Amino acid sequence: MHLKRDFSEKVHVTGYKPFTIHGLEGFQCKRCKEIILTAAANKHFDSSMAEEMARQDSQRTVAAELVEIDEVTTRLAISRQRVHQMMKEGKIRYVFVGKIRYPLRSSVQSLSGKKKTK
């Protein structure tokens, strides 16, 4: 294994146009060429993937599917800061309206359903 720095990965997600994530870092096997991302690169990958999917979803999402941050904080009993952090981490799906992130109602509903069953 050797450390491979500052490489890019093309991502294919069903229902989305392919996109590339830059600035990754990980350990690559010399024999099979498989790469294991570092913890920081894994967070960067998840965040970049969520952001690009949000940008693409922004073009096809109707306003009725959006939910205000305050509603999310009430439903999940978490802070506004945690909501924004979860969106950035890709744990709550969102779209952009201008430069503002809005959570998707379906994503929040699925999380609030999980919270009730625990």
CORZITA-V562397 format. One record per backbone hydrogen bond with DSSP energy under -1.0 kcal/mol. CO is the residue of the C=O (numbers start at 0). NH is the residue of the N-H. Records with the same first field share a line. If there is no record, write none. Layout:
CO = NH  NH
//
This chain:
1 = 27
3 = 25
6 = 23
8 = 20
10 = 18
12 = 15
18 = 10
20 = 8
23 = 6
24 = 37
25 = 3
26 = 35
27 = 1
28 = 32
33 = 28
35 = 26
37 = 41
38 = 42
39 = 43
40 = 44
41 = 45
42 = 46
43 = 47
44 = 48
45 = 49
46 = 50
47 = 51
48 = 52
49 = 53
50 = 54
51 = 55
52 = 56
53 = 57
56 = 59  60
61 = 64
62 = 65
64 = 104
67 = 71
68 = 72
69 = 73
70 = 74
71 = 75
72 = 76  77
78 = 82
79 = 83
80 = 84
81 = 85
82 = 86
83 = 87
84 = 88
85 = 90  91
86 = 89
92 = 103
94 = 101
96 = 99
99 = 96
101 = 94
102 = 66
103 = 107
104 = 108
105 = 109
106 = 110
107 = 111
108 = 112
109 = 113
110 = 114
111 = 115
112 = 116
//
